[in-house]
């Protein structure tokens, strides 16, 4: 989950395009949205994909449905998890948080490997965004080392089942078509951003610096740029698979 400072320069030229006629305004951090296809076409003749903010959920809980609302339950489970509630309320134990943080560092190492391979086979127009993400993931691993030293976390610990399973999903995505792989990357980063946004607290929290780190504007901009590369049509099962692994990763910390 890339560091904001490393991303600012590398994705400036790839900011989301919301200036096409008929497209909605830019989506704010934590704001639900849906992808739509405009009737207008770009210079190459392709239909223009647009973001449109969704209406609030009637029950008051933000909906983050991606395709026809069928994935609402998984999006909610992945972004409104008890682990995140405990972080927001400051009731999560240090041992539970550190267990999750150590495993997240292992996952980010796997994610860097996956994203570097994805960059190597990506179309030329997508390379700036993906390369910026790779650079930021390297910086993120440096940041994890600093946090581990502060909190006494052993980054050489073995991967737990949820981490191994998520890594295996990334390996399967290595063999998937580029469009499927980049869409999965966007989903995992988007859900991560929304999840940490839900953990933000109005009061002082001992974990506030972590929430700020993972909801920084630079990271939000990177997620938006990935969204420009994602193709959601036909990938319902893949989206659900990524979300299920996210839920399992949060579950790991509160068992």
C-alpha positions in Angstrom: 0.0 0.0 0.0 2.1 2.8 -1.4 3.6 5.8 0.5 2.0 9.1 -0.5 5.2 11.1 -0.9 6.7 8.6 -3.4 3.6 8.6 -5.5 3.0 12.4 -5.9 5.4 13.0 -8.7 5.1 9.7 -10.5 1.3 9.8 -11.1 0.7 13.5 -11.5 0.5 13.0 -15.3 -2.0 10.1 -14.8 -4.6 11.8 -12.7 -8.2 10.4 -13.2 -10.0 11.9 -16.1 -13.3 13.4 -14.9 -13.4 16.2 -17.4 -15.2 14.3 -20.2 -18.7 15.5 -21.0 -21.2 13.3 -19.1 -18.7 12.1 -16.5 -19.2 12.6 -12.8 -17.0 14.7 -10.5 -13.9 13.2 -8.9 -14.7 10.8 -6.1 -13.5 11.8 -2.6 -11.7 9.4 -0.2 -14.3 7.0 1.3 -17.0 8.1 -1.1 -18.7 5.2 -2.8 -18.9 5.2 -6.6 -19.9 3.1 -9.5 -18.2 2.7 -12.9 -20.3 3.6 -15.9 -19.6 3.8 -19.7 -20.3 7.0 -21.5 -21.8 7.2 -24.9 -18.9 9.3 -25.9 -15.7 7.9 -27.3 -12.0 8.9 -27.1 -9.8 9.6 -30.1 -9.1 5.9 -30.6 -12.9 5.2 -30.8 -13.1 3.4 -27.4 -16.0 4.2 -25.1 -15.1 6.5 -22.2 -15.4 5.0 -18.7 -16.6 7.4 -16.0 -16.9 7.5 -12.2 -20.2 8.6 -10.7 -20.7 8.9 -6.9 -23.4 6.6 -5.7 -26.4 7.6 -3.6 -26.1 6.9 0.1 -27.3 3.5 1.3 -30.8 3.8 2.6 -29.8 2.4 5.9 -27.1 5.0 6.3 -24.2 2.7 5.8 -22.1 3.7 2.7 -22.5 1.2 -0.1 -19.3 0.3 -2.1 -21.0 -1.9 -4.6 -19.1 -2.3 -7.8 -21.2 -4.3 -10.2 -25.0 -4.3 -9.8 -24.8 -4.3 -6.1 -24.2 -8.0 -5.7 -20.9 -7.5 -3.9 -22.2 -5.1 -1.2 -22.0 -7.6 1.6 -18.3 -8.4 0.9 -17.3 -4.8 0.4 -18.9 -4.0 3.8 -17.3 -6.9 5.5 -13.9 -5.9 4.1 -14.1 -2.2 4.9 -16.2 -2.2 8.2 -14.4 -5.0 10.0 -14.3 -5.4 13.8 -10.5 -5.0 13.6 -10.9 -1.6 12.1 -13.6 -0.6 14.6 -11.2 -1.5 17.4 -8.4 0.6 15.8 -10.8 3.5 15.6 -11.9 3.1 19.2 -8.4 2.5 20.4 -9.4 -0.8 21.9 -7.3 -3.1 19.7 -4.5 -4.8 21.7 -0.9 -4.2 20.8 -0.4 -7.9 20.2 -3.3 -8.1 17.8 -2.3 -5.0 15.9 1.4 -6.1 15.8 0.4 -9.5 14.5 -1.6 -7.9 11.7 1.2 -5.4 10.9 3.9 -8.0 10.7 1.8 -10.1 8.3 0.9 -7.0 6.2 4.6 -6.4 5.8 5.0 -9.9 4.4 2.1 -9.4 2.1 3.5 -6.1 0.8 6.7 -8.0 -0.2 4.5 -10.4 -2.2 2.6 -7.6 -3.7 5.7 -5.9 -4.9 6.8 -9.0 -6.7 3.4 -9.3 -8.3 3.2 -5.7 -9.3 6.7 -5.7 -10.8 5.7 -8.6 -13.0 2.5 -6.9 -13.9 4.4 -3.8 -14.9 6.6 -5.9 -17.2 3.6 -7.0 -19.3 1.4 -3.9 -19.0 0.5 -1.8 -22.0 2.7 1.3 -22.4 0.1 3.8 -21.2 -0.3 2.0 -17.9 3.3 1.7 -17.0 3.7 5.1 -15.3 1.0 4.3 -12.7 2.3 0.8 -12.1 5.9 1.9 -11.9 5.1 4.6 -9.4 3.3 2.0 -7.3 6.3 -0.3 -7.4 8.6 2.5 -6.2 6.1 3.4 -3.4 5.9 -0.3 -2.3 9.7 -0.3 -1.9 9.4 2.8 0.3 6.5 1.1 2.2 8.8 -1.9 3.0 11.4 0.6 4.4 8.6 2.2 6.5 7.6 -1.3 7.8 11.2 -1.9 8.9 11.1 1.4 10.9 7.7 0.5 12.5 8.9 -3.0 13.3 12.0 -1.7 15.1 9.8 0.7 17.1 7.3 -1.9 18.1 9.6 -5.0 18.5 8.0 -6.9 15.6 10.0 -9.7 14.0 9.6 -9.3 10.2 11.2 -12.7 9.7 8.2 -14.4 11.2 6.5 -17.1 9.2 3.5 -16.2 7.1 0.1 -17.2 8.6 -2.5 -19.0 6.6 -4.4 -15.9 5.5 -1.1 -14.3 4.3 -0.2 -17.5 2.4 -3.6 -17.7 0.8 -3.4 -14.1 -0.3 0.0 -14.7 -1.8 -1.3 -17.7 -3.6 -4.0 -15.5 -5.2 -1.3 -13.1 -6.4 0.5 -16.0 -8.0 -2.6 -17.1 -9.8 -3.1 -13.5 -11.0 0.4 -13.7 -12.6 -1.1 -16.2 -15.0 -4.3 -14.2 -15.5 -4.9 -11.8 -18.4 -3.5 -8.3 -17.8 -7.0 -6.7 -17.5 -8.0 -9.2 -14.8 -4.7 -8.7 -12.9 -4.8 -4.9 -12.9 -8.5 -4.9 -11.9 -7.7 -7.2 -8.9 -4.8 -4.8 -8.0 -7.2 -1.9 -8.0 -9.8 -3.7 -5.9 -7.2 -4.7 -3.2 -5.9 -1.1 -3.0 -9.3 0.5 -3.1 -10.7 -1.7 -0.3 -7.5 -1.0 1.7 -8.1 2.8 1.4 -11.7 2.6 2.3 -11.0 0.3 5.2 -8.5 2.6 6.8 -10.8 5.6 6.1 -13.4 3.8 8.2 -10.9 3.5 11.0 -10.4 7.3 11.3 -11.3 8.6 14.7 -12.5 12.1 15.7 -10.5 11.7 18.9 -6.9 11.0 19.6 -6.1 7.4 18.8 -2.8 5.6 19.6 -3.0 4.3 16.0 -3.8 7.6 14.4 -0.5 7.8 12.5 -1.2 4.5 10.8 -4.7 5.7 9.7 -3.2 8.9 8.3 -0.4 7.0 6.5 -2.9 4.7 4.7 -5.5 7.4 3.9 -3.1 10.1 2.6 -4.2 12.1 -0.5 -1.2 10.7 -2.5 -2.4 7.1 -1.9 -6.0 8.1 -2.7 -4.8 9.6 -6.0 -2.9 6.4 -6.8 -6.0 4.3 -6.2 -7.9 6.6 -8.5 -5.3 6.2 -11.2 -5.4 2.4 -10.9 -9.2 2.7 -11.3 -8.6 4.2 -14.7 -6.9 1.0 -15.7 -9.4 -1.4 -14.2 -12.0 -3.2 -16.3 -14.8 -4.4 -14.0 -17.2 -5.9 -16.5 -17.0 -9.7 -16.4 -14.8 -9.8 -13.3 -17.5 -10.2 -10.5 -16.0 -13.5 -9.3 -12.5 -12.0 -9.2 -13.6 -9.0 -7.2 -15.4 -11.3 -4.8 -12.2 -13.4 -4.4 -10.1 -10.4 -3.6 -12.6 -9.1 -1.1 -12.9 -12.5 0.6 -9.1 -12.6 1.1 -9.2 -9.1 2.6 -11.8 -10.2 5.1 -9.7 -13.2 6.0 -6.7 -11.0 6.5 -8.5 -8.8 9.0 -9.9 -11.9 10.7 -6.4 -13.2 11.2 -5.7 -10.4 13.7 -8.7 -10.8 15.9 -8.8 -14.6 16.4 
